[in-house]
Amino acid sequence: MPELEHLRYPVGRFKPVEIESHDERASFLRSIAECPAKLRDAIDGLDTQQLDTPYREDGWTIRQVVHHVFDSHCNAYIRFRLALTEDNPSVTAYDENAWAHLDDTFSVPVSVSLDLVDGLHQRWVATLNAMSAHDFERTIGHPENGPMTCDALLQMYAWHSVHHVRHITALRERMGW
């Protein structure tokens, strides 16, 4: 994998698979459940200068990544709840990069988003654990990705959780932090 590609996608690009068992689905759910603790561990002990270091050239800072995880997972939680309560609801996309450059992303301490991720994931994981196999077949209409099942969403956000934690841990390894 070329270096820029590896820095941008340290766990590879997202590729959904056909989920064939409860255990397979549970492993994706576990990645989402573990995200808050892994995110906290990834930034543990970092100072302000380190939090303001981009994980790659022209990439977001660690601070922006932490706030982005909350923004993205908040949208994910709502998408799941819409899928469970409406018939193929249309969801909106949002400009992640624009959100990552809003003033609060630079002024609000990362601890705020970490606390929000903790609470959000408690609710989200409870929702996911209560879903049946049939529920995971429910769909949303995504303006960029087209129809998506809850199984595909589960996989995407499990990947997303690992992907951004790895951005931080890979930077720490490269910098010797």
GUMIKE-325659 format. One line per 4 residues: number of its first residue (from 1); their letters; for each residue x, y, z of N, C-alpha, C. Coordinates in steps of 0.05 Angstrom, whole numbers, always signed. Layout:
BEGIN
NUM> A> X:Y:Z:X:Y:Z:X:Y:Z  ...
REM end
This chain:
BEGIN
1> MPEL> +17:-24:+0:+0:+0:+0:+18:+25:+0  +14:+44:-18:+30:+68:-18:+28:+83:+9  +49:+98:+16:+50:+110:+42:+27:+128:+48  +19:+146:+30:-3:+164:+35:-29:+148:+39
5> EHLR> -33:+128:+23:-57:+111:+27:-57:+98:+54  -33:+88:+63:-31:+75:+89:-36:+95:+111  -26:+120:+109:-32:+140:+129:-61:+148:+130  -73:+149:+107:-101:+157:+105:-120:+134:+114
9> YPVG> -113:+110:+107:-130:+86:+113:-113:+65:+127  -105:+70:+152:-86:+52:+166:-96:+24:+171  -122:+20:+169:-134:-7:+172:-146:-16:+145  -139:-2:+124:-150:-8:+98:-177:+7:+94
13> RFKP> -186:+7:+69:-211:+20:+62:-234:+2:+71  -257:+14:+76:-281:-1:+85:-290:-19:+62  -295:-44:+69:-306:-63:+50:-327:-80:+64  -353:-76:+59:-373:-92:+72:-372:-121:+63
17> VEIE> -381:-138:+81:-383:-167:+75:-411:-176:+81  -419:-199:+71:-445:-211:+77:-442:-223:+105  -458:-214:+124:-457:-225:+151:-474:-251:+151  -461:-272:+160:-474:-298:+158:-480:-311:+185
21> SHDE> -472:-298:+207:-478:-310:+233:-480:-289:+255  -493:-297:+276:-496:-279:+299:-468:-272:+310  -449:-291:+311:-422:-286:+321:-408:-265:+304  -411:-267:+278:-398:-248:+260:-409:-220:+265
25> RASF> -435:-218:+268:-448:-192:+274:-438:-182:+301  -436:-200:+320:-427:-192:+347:-399:-181:+347  -382:-190:+330:-355:-179:+329:-354:-150:+319  -372:-144:+300:-374:-116:+292:-386:-99:+314
29> LRSI> -406:-109:+327:-418:-95:+350:-397:-90:+372  -380:-110:+377:-359:-107:+397:-340:-84:+390  -333:-81:+365:-316:-58:+357:-328:-31:+364  -354:-29:+360:-368:-4:+367:-369:-1:+397
33> AECP> -375:-22:+411:-376:-21:+441:-349:-13:+453  -327:-22:+441:-300:-17:+452:-289:+10:+444  -302:+23:+425:-291:+48:+414:-286:+69:+436  -305:+75:+454:-299:+97:+473:-274:+92:+490
37> AKLR> -270:+68:+500:-247:+62:+516:-221:+63:+499  -223:+52:+475:-199:+53:+458:-192:+81:+449  -212:+98:+445:-206:+126:+438:-193:+140:+461  -204:+136:+486:-191:+148:+509:-163:+138:+513
41> DAID> -158:+112:+510:-131:+101:+513:-112:+113:+492  -123:+117:+468:-106:+127:+446:-95:+155:+451  -111:+172:+465:-102:+199:+470:-91:+204:+498  -92:+183:+514:-83:+185:+542:-55:+197:+544
45> GLDT> -52:+218:+560:-26:+231:+565:-17:+250:+544  -32:+255:+523:-24:+274:+503:-28:+303:+512  -9:+320:+506:-12:+348:+513:-25:+364:+490  -30:+389:+495:-43:+406:+475:-30:+406:+448
49> QQLD> -3:+408:+448:+11:+409:+423:+8:+382:+408  +9:+360:+422:+5:+334:+410:-24:+331:+399  -43:+340:+415:-71:+339:+405:-75:+355:+380  -59:+376:+377:-62:+393:+353:-43:+385:+330
53> TPYR> -33:+361:+331:-16:+350:+310:-33:+334:+291  -31:+340:+265:-46:+324:+245:-35:+295:+244  -52:+276:+239:-43:+248:+237:-29:+243:+211  -32:+260:+192:-17:+259:+166:-17:+287:+154
57> EDGW> +1:+291:+135:+1:+317:+121:-26:+322:+109  -36:+346:+113:-62:+355:+103:-85:+339:+116  -80:+326:+138:-101:+311:+152:-110:+326:+176  -130:+316:+189:-141:+328:+214:-121:+324:+237
61> TIRQ> -124:+342:+256:-109:+338:+281:-122:+317:+298  -108:+307:+318:-119:+288:+336:-144:+300:+349  -143:+325:+356:-167:+339:+368:-191:+337:+349  -186:+343:+324:-208:+342:+304:-218:+313:+301
65> VVHH> -201:+294:+302:-209:+266:+299:-228:+258:+322  -220:+266:+347:-236:+259:+370:-264:+271:+368  -265:+297:+361:-291:+310:+358:-307:+298:+334  -293:+290:+313:-306:+278:+290:-319:+251:+297
69> VFDS> -305:+236:+314:-317:+210:+321:-344:+214:+335  -346:+234:+352:-373:+239:+364:-392:+248:+343  -385:+267:+326:-403:+277:+305:-413:+254:+288  -395:+237:+278:-402:+215:+261:-419:+194:+275
73> HCNA> -412:+187:+299:-426:+166:+313:-454:+176:+323  -456:+202:+327:-482:+213:+334:-501:+210:+310  -491:+216:+286:-506:+212:+262:-513:+183:+258  -494:+165:+264:-499:+136:+261:-521:+127:+279
77> YIRF> -520:+135:+304:-541:+127:+323:-568:+135:+313  -571:+160:+304:-596:+170:+293:-605:+154:+268  -586:+147:+251:-592:+131:+227:-603:+104:+235  -591:+91:+255:-602:+65:+264:-630:+68:+274
81> RLAL> -635:+88:+290:-661:+92:+303:-682:+99:+281  -675:+114:+262:-693:+120:+239:-699:+94:+224  -679:+78:+219:-683:+52:+205:-702:+34:+220  -701:+35:+247:-717:+17:+263:-746:+27:+266
85> TEDN> -750:+53:+260:-777:+64:+265:-791:+74:+240  -778:+74:+217:-790:+83:+192:-783:+63:+170  -798:+64:+149:-794:+46:+127:-774:+59:+107  -750:+49:+106:-729:+59:+88:-727:+90:+88
89> PSVT> -722:+102:+112:-721:+131:+113:-697:+142:+98  -701:+165:+87:-679:+180:+74:-663:+194:+96  -637:+192:+95:-620:+206:+114:-604:+227:+99  -594:+246:+113:-578:+267:+100:-549:+260:+104
93> AYDE> -533:+269:+84:-504:+268:+87:-496:+294:+100  -472:+296:+109:-462:+321:+119:-433:+324:+111  -423:+348:+110:-396:+353:+102:-377:+350:+126  -366:+326:+129:-350:+320:+152:-327:+340:+155
97> NAWA> -314:+347:+133:-291:+365:+134:-300:+392:+144  -323:+402:+135:-333:+428:+144:-339:+427:+174  -351:+405:+183:-357:+402:+212:-331:+402:+227  -310:+389:+217:-284:+386:+231:-270:+413:+232
101> HLDD> -279:+433:+217:-266:+459:+217:-284:+481:+230  -306:+473:+242:-322:+492:+257:-307:+500:+283  -311:+525:+292:-296:+536:+314:-296:+518:+339  -319:+506:+346:-320:+490:+370:-300:+466:+370
105> TFSV> -294:+457:+346:-275:+435:+344:-248:+442:+354  -241:+468:+353:-215:+477:+363:-216:+488:+391  -240:+496:+400:-241:+509:+427:-252:+491:+449  -267:+471:+442:-279:+453:+463:-258:+432:+470
109> PVSV> -254:+427:+495:-235:+406:+503:-244:+378:+492  -224:+361:+485:-231:+335:+475:-246:+318:+496  -242:+325:+522:-256:+310:+543:-286:+312:+540  -296:+334:+529:-325:+337:+525:-334:+316:+504
113> SLDL> -321:+314:+482:-329:+294:+462:-325:+266:+472  -304:+261:+488:-300:+234:+499:-323:+227:+517  -332:+245:+534:-354:+240:+551:-380:+235:+535  -384:+251:+514:-407:+247:+497:-406:+220:+483
117> VDGL> -383:+212:+474:-380:+186:+461:-387:+164:+480  -378:+167:+505:-385:+147:+526:-415:+143:+528  -429:+165:+532:-458:+163:+536:-472:+154:+511  -464:+165:+488:-476:+158:+463:-473:+128:+458
121> HQRW> -450:+117:+462:-445:+89:+456:-460:+71:+476  -465:+80:+500:-482:+64:+518:-509:+60:+506  -521:+82:+497:-548:+81:+484:-547:+65:+458  -527:+71:+441:-525:+59:+415:-521:+28:+417
125> VATL> -503:+20:+435:-498:-8:+438:-523:-22:+449  -537:-9:+467:-562:-21:+478:-582:-25:+455  -584:-5:+437:-601:-8:+414:-592:-31:+396  -566:-32:+390:-556:-53:+373:-560:-81:+385
129> NAMS> -556:-83:+411:-560:-109:+424:-589:-118:+424  -607:-99:+423:-636:-106:+423:-646:-113:+395  -630:-109:+375:-639:-113:+347:-639:-143:+340  -659:-151:+325:-661:-179:+315:-646:-181:+288
133> AHDF> -642:-205:+279:-630:-209:+253:-647:-195:+231  -673:-196:+234:-691:-182:+215:-687:-152:+216  -683:-141:+240:-678:-112:+243:-653:-104:+227  -633:-121:+227:-608:-113:+213:-611:-114:+183
137> ERTI> -634:-124:+173:-640:-124:+144:-654:-98:+137  -664:-83:+156:-677:-57:+151:-658:-39:+137  -669:-19:+122:-652:-2:+105:-657:+27:+111  -637:+43:+103:-639:+72:+101:-633:+79:+72
141> GHPE> -641:+102:+63:-634:+113:+38:-613:+135:+42  -588:+129:+34:-566:+148:+38:-561:+162:+12  -559:+189:+13:-557:+204:-12:-531:+198:-28  -510:+189:-15:-485:+183:-30:-481:+153:-34
145> NGPM> -490:+137:-16:-485:+108:-17:-509:+92:-26  -532:+105:-30:-556:+91:-38:-568:+75:-15  -584:+55:-21:-596:+39:+1:-574:+25:+17  -577:+26:+43:-558:+12:+61:-573:-3:+82
149> TCDA> -566:-28:+86:-578:-44:+108:-565:-36:+134  -579:-42:+156:-567:-38:+182:-542:-55:+186  -541:-79:+173:-517:-95:+174:-494:-80:+161  -498:-67:+138:-477:-51:+126:-469:-27:+143
153> LLQM> -489:-14:+155:-483:+8:+173:-466:-1:+197  -474:-24:+208:-459:-35:+231:-430:-39:+224  -425:-51:+201:-398:-56:+192:-383:-30:+187  -396:-11:+174:-383:+14:+168:-374:+29:+193
157> YAWH> -392:+29:+214:-384:+44:+238:-366:+28:+256  -365:+2:+254:-345:-14:+267:-318:-8:+255  -317:-8:+228:-292:+0:+214:-284:+28:+222  -303:+46:+222:-298:+74:+228:-285:+77:+256
161> SVHH> -295:+62:+275:-285:+63:+303:-255:+55:+303  -249:+33:+290:-221:+23:+290:-204:+42:+273  -214:+51:+251:-199:+68:+232:-189:+93:+246  -206:+107:+260:-197:+133:+273:-179:+128:+297
165> VRHI> -185:+108:+313:-167:+102:+335:-139:+96:+324  -138:+81:+302:-112:+75:+290:-98:+99:+279  -113:+119:+269:-100:+144:+261:-83:+155:+284  -95:+155:+307:-81:+166:+331:-58:+149:+340
169> TALR> -63:+123:+342:-42:+105:+353:-19:+103:+333  -24:+104:+307:-3:+103:+287:+14:+128:+289  +1:+151:+292:+16:+176:+295:+34:+175:+320  +23:+165:+342:+39:+163:+367:+63:+145:+362
173> ERMG> +59:+123:+348:+82:+105:+343:+103:+119:+326  +94:+133:+305:+113:+147:+287:+128:+169:+302  +115:+183:+320:+127:+205:+335:+141:+196:+360  +138:+172:+368:+150:+162:+393:+137:+173:+418
177> W> +111:+178:+417:+97:+189:+440:+88:+167:+458
REM end
